[in-house]
Amino acid sequence: MTSAPADARTPGRASERAPERAFGALGDTSATAVLNSLPHSVVVVGPNGEIADANTAAEHFFDMSAPFLRRYKLRDLVPFGSPVLSLIEQVRRRGAAVNEYKVDLATPRMSGERIVDLHVAPVPERPGHVVVMLQLRSIADKMDRQLTHRGAARSVTALAAMLAHEIKNPLSGIRGAAQLLEQAASDDDRILTRLICDEADRIVKLVDRMEVFADKPPVDREPVNIHVVLEHVKRLAQTGFARHIRFVEDYDPSLPAILGNRDQLVQVFLNLVKNAAEAIGPNATDGEIQLTTAFRPGVRLSLPGSKTRVSLPLEFCVKDNGPGVPEDLRPHLFEPFMTTKPTGSGLGLALVAKIIGDHGGIVECESQPRRTSFSVLMPMYKGDDAGRDSADRRGGPAPRG
């Protein structure tokens, strides 16, 4: 039996040599396959800053193949003065690994966010070479923010219940007393009693709007074909608030069904499309809303208070080419009463987050000028053929499994 190499038995040395051994330049095809299967981007940077090698995840991250990456230096692909460049120099000087967290590597050439954790280590067998691993933080941050959104929704739920029980009943008494006084009041006093009634009615309307968040008995759910929902929402939008906007559809027709309430899902995507249309504005001549569906395996969410992890492979997006969401508003976008609209209540997106949370999914926003995307990640329905039959009856693409 062949003994293992000495460095493989030495703690610490194996981890330093493994990334270097894993690249095709050393001829180990099995190790190359393992490295390419990693979800994190890994690149080797040469003594002069050139990219010596890259795995498959790095090709996706930089949106170019490994042969093209080797034509560039790393400083050409990251923002000017990026911390990753100083980290590489620090690793070369110290000869030891260095980590740094939440580094922004976004550039105009790369779309979307590029917030990463950096892990930089030397390659002892190749002097001057450094291996860099980039771990995207977007999914982890989505999960953290979603738990915050759910907490906010629960707070609004409690507030809605309190308003319904503790405010509406006294208001009805106040309004009734004002109406009795109005019968015997002078013209001047009648103005005041009418003011009392109008303000009481206004408060009742506000409470009614808040009651959409209140805990209610579970709604009926069934296998729902999301393409039928999106098509219905598109028709509603095109006959009303979005008649001046062009719609683009990019659907995966093989998606399985989701277990949900069709009316609530229509409400969710109608809110998202309405927000997109309002962001584009009524006077835009090139306004575009894109509706997409896709299967994205690999996203799993831990349920609060449970060890259960739920897979969220179904992704439904509403994208627009409006001016984008202000940066200071993005972390609070799904919180109640958060809005930039002069006449908005700030409850639309909070309601979206609550309904999607009740369906076991999450919703997140990524935004930059002329490229804003609201993504809904949901579990798929794993029942019997009822999902397929239901979708067939509604005329949409048949769900899978």
N, C-alpha and C positions, 0 to 999 in steps of 0.2 A: 504494500500500500504506500503510495507516494506521500511523503510528509508535506505539510503546508509550508509556504515560504516563511522565513523568520519574521518579516515585518507583519505578517498576518497574525502572528501570535503575540505581538507586542502592543499593549493597550495604547491608544492614541495614534500610533503610526499608521494603522490600517485605515483610519478615517481620513488621514491626510493623503494617503496614496490612492484610496479608492476612486475619487473623482477622476484622477489622472489616468488610472488604469482603464476606466470605463469608456474612454473615448476611442473612436475607431483608429486614431493615429497609432495606437499601440497594438492594433491587430486583434483585440479581444472582442469578437463579434457578439458573444453572449453577454459580456459586460456592457457593450454598447446598447444592446436591446434592453437591458435592465435600466440603464440611464435614460434612454428615450421613453421608457414607460413612466418615468417620474412626472408628477403634475407640475413641478416647479422648474423654472428656467435655470439652466446651468451653462455658464460660458467659461472658457479658459482664455485669459488675457496674457499676451506675450510681453516681453521686456520693454518694447516700445509702445505699448498700449494697443497693439493690434489684437484682433479677435482670432485666436488660434483654433478654436473649435466651439461647437454649441450643440446642445441636444434639441430634440423635437419641440419641447415646450418653449425653448428660447426662440426657435424659428417662429412660432405663433406669437410670442410676446413682441418681437421686433418686426413681425410681418414680412419676413424675407427668409429665404433658404440659407442653410449653413454655408454653401459655397459663396453666396453673395455677402454674408456676414464676414467672411474671412477677408474680404476686400476692404473692410472698414476698420478704423480704430474705435474703441469704445466711446471716446469723447465725442465722436461724430454722431452717436445714436442717443446720447443722454443730454439733459439740459446743461447749459453752460454753467461751469462751476459746481456741478453736482457732487454731493458728498461721496458718491461711490468712487470717484477718481481719487480723492484724498485718502479714502479707506484703503485703496489698492496700494498707494505709496506707503501708507503706514504699515501694511502687512509686509511689504518688501523690506522695510527697514527693520522691523521687529522680528520677522520670521515666525509670527504667531497669528492665529486666526482672530478675526474681529467681527463683531455683529453690530448692526444698527437697525433701528425699527422705524417704520412709517416714513419712508423716504419717497418723495414724489419724483418719478422719472417720466412724467408726461411731457410730450413735445407736440408741436403742431402736426408733425408727421404721423403720430400715433393717436388714434381716436380714443376717447373715453379716459377714465381715470387710470393711473398707473402708480398707485400707492403700494409700496413693497417693503418687506423686511429683507435686509441684506445680510448674507453670511459670506464672508471673504476669508480665504485661507491660502497659504503658500503651497506650491507643488515642489517638494524637496528634490525630486529627481530631475527637475527641469528648472535650473536657476533663472530667476526673474519672472517665471510664470506664476500666475495667481488664478485660482478658481473662484468664481463668483456665483452664488446661488441667489436667485430672486424669488421671493415668495409673495405672491399677490395677497393683499389684505382685504380685497373687496368683499369676498364671501363672508369672512369672519366679521367684518364691520357691519355687513347687512344683518347678520344674525343678532349682533349686539343692539343695533338700532331698532330691529323689529321687536325685541323684548321691551325696549323703552316705549315703542309705539303701543304695544299691548297694555303696558301699565297705564299710559295716558288714556287709552280707550276705557279701561276699567274705572279710572277716576271719573271720566265723563258719564259712565254708566251709573255710578253711585250718585253723581250730581243730578242726573236726569230723574232718577227714582225719587230723590229728595224733593226736587222741584214739583214733580207730579203730585205727590202726596201732601206736601206741606205748604204749597203756595196756591195751587188752583182752587182748593176748597175755600180758603179765606177770601180769595179774589171774587168768587161768585157771591159771597155775602156782601163784600164792599160794593160790587156793581149793583146788586139788588137794592141796597140801602140808598145808593145814589139815584136809582130810578124812582124810588118812593119820594125822595126829597124833591125830585124834578117836578112832580105833579103839583106841588104847592109853592114852588119857587118863583121868584120874579124873573124877568127876562135876563137881568144881569147875573143872577145866581144860577139860572138854567145853563148858562155858558160854562160855569164851573162844574156843575153836575155832569154835563156832557163830556167835559174834559176828563173827569174821573172814570166814566164808562169807557171812553176811548183808550185811556192808558191801561185800564184793566184788561181790555181786549188785546192790546198790544202785548202785554206780558203773557197772557194765555197763549198767544201765537208763538211767542218765543219758547215757552215751555213745551208746546206741541212739537216744535222743531227739535228740541233736545230729547224728546221721548223716543226718537228713532234709535238712540243709544241704549235705552233701558233694556235690562234683561227680560226676555220674553220666552215663552215656551219654544222648544226647538221647532224649526220650520221643517216642512216636508222636503226631503231630498231624494233625488233620483239620478241615474246616469245622465249626464248632460254633454251634448256635443258642443264644444266651445265655438266651433265655426258657425253654428247656427246662431249662437248668441251674438257673435261679432257681426254677422251679416245683418241681424235685426238692428243692432246699434247703429251700424253704418247707414241703413235706410232711414232711421229716425233722424240722424244727424244731417243727411243730405237733403231732407225735406224741410229742415228748420235752420238751426243756428250755424250749420257748416255747409250751406248750399254753395258758398263761394270757394270752397276748399277742395283740392283734389285728393282722393283717397287711393292709396297703394296697398295691395294685399300680398303678403308673402306667407302662405300657409303650408304646413306639413300635413297633407291629407291623411296620413297614417296614424295620427295621434290617437291614443285611447281616450275614452270618456273620463270625465271627472264626476265625482259624487257631490252634487250640490243642489242649490235652489236656483232654478233658472231665472226667476224674477230678480233675486238679489244680485246675481251675476250680471244681468242686464243693467241694473242700477250702478254697479261698480264700473263697468266699461263705458256706460253713458257718461258718468262723472268724469272719467279720464279723458274721453274724447271731447267733452265740453270744455274741460280745462285746456286741452291742446288747441281747440279752436279759438278760445278767448286769448290764449297766449299769442297766436298768430295774428289776431286782430281782424276787424271787419274790412279793412281797406287793403289788405295784402293781395297782391296779384299773383304771387307764386307760392301761396300757402299749400302745404302738403302734410297730410297725416298718414302715417304708415302703420298698418296692423299686421303683426307677425305672430306666428306660433312655431314652436320648435321643441324638440326633445333634447334636454340637457341632463344626461345622467351625471351623478357624482355629488349633487347638492343634498345634504342631509341636515335636518333641524332637530335639535334636542328639545323635547317638550318640557316646559317648566314643571318642576316637582316630580319628574319622572326620569327614569333611565332610558326610556324608549326614544329611539331616533327614527324620524320619519323622512323618507326619501321624497324630494320635491323635483321630479324630473321634467315637469311640464312648464314651459315658459311662454307667457303671452305678453306681448309688448304693444304699447301705444307710443309712437314716436312722432315728433313734430319738428318743423324747421323754424320755430319761433325764436325769440331773443334769448331764451334760456331762463332758468331759475336763478335769482341772485344768490351768490355764494353764501352769504350770511344766513340765508333762509333755509338752505338745503338740509342741515341737521335737524330742523324743527318742522319740516314740511308736513308731516303727518300728525302733528300735535293739534289739539282742538283750538279753535279761534285764531289760528295762524293763517293770515292772508295778506296779499298786497292789493287786492281789489277794493276800490272805494265802497262798493255796495256788497262785498262778500261777507259771509258769516264765518268763514274758516272752518266749517264743519264737513265740507264735502270730502276732502282727502282723509280726514280722521274717520269718517264713516266707511270709506273704502278700506282703510287699514283694519277696521273692526270686522267688516264682513269677510274679508279674505282671511283674517286670523281665525274667525269662527269656522271657516272651511279648511283650516289646517295649513294654510299657506302663508306667504309673506309677499310684501310689495315694496319695491325700492325704486328710487329715482337716480338717474345719472344725467347730468345736464352740462352743456356748454353752449355758447351761441350757435344757433341754427342746428342744434342736435340735442334734443331732450328726449329721454326715453324713460317711460314708466314700465317697469317689468313686474309681472305677477308670476310667482313661482308656486305651483300647486302640486299636490299628490295626485296620482291617477287612480281611477276606479278599478278595483281588482275583483269585481264580482263575476257573475255568469254572463250569459249571452244577452241578458236584459239590456245592457248598455248598447250592444250592437243593434238590437231590435228597435230600441227607442230612437237611436240616431237615424236608422233607416226610415222610420215612420215620419221623421221630421225633414227628411230630404237632404241631410248633410252627409259629409264623409263618414263612412262606417268606422267606429272606434276599433282599436286593436286590443284584444284580450281583456 
